Amino acid sequence: MANKLKFFLDEGVPDSVGKACADAGHEVIYLRDCIATGSPDDLVCVAAEKNEAILVACDGDMKQLVKKFGVGGGRFKKLSLVKLSVNSPLAAPRMAQAMSLIEHEWEISETKTARRIFIEIKEHAMRTCR
């Protein structure tokens, strides 16, 4: 692993996902340690961006905020997102399985002007948008 990544976990993300990230050698920021739980999604996105962290969310609304990822002049130009589209018990194991993909996508995004990644993790598939 070349870079230590920083993950910002939305409040709906199980703590076990944070442990999987930390076990892989990355930094984890929990929403509850930075802003009030129940904060609007826009504020969560701002907090992740300001912390220069990859937002990890289970919330389908977060995906809508970045659905035009990489295209146009959207509000969250530097927001990176890992969207967990799995049930809670599968979240941490799937995150651990996806870690090499996340690290790779982060590495190759370094050459772009705005370093961003978007990865969706499902039960039987992982998808990245470039």
Secondary structure, 3 states (H helix, E strand, C coil): CCCCCEEEECCCCCHHHHHHHHHCCCEEEEHHHCCCCCCCHHHHHHHHHHCCCEEEECCHHHHHHCCCCCCCCCCCCCCEEEEEECCHHHHHHHHHHHHHHHHHHHHHHCCCCCCCCEEEEECCCEEEEC
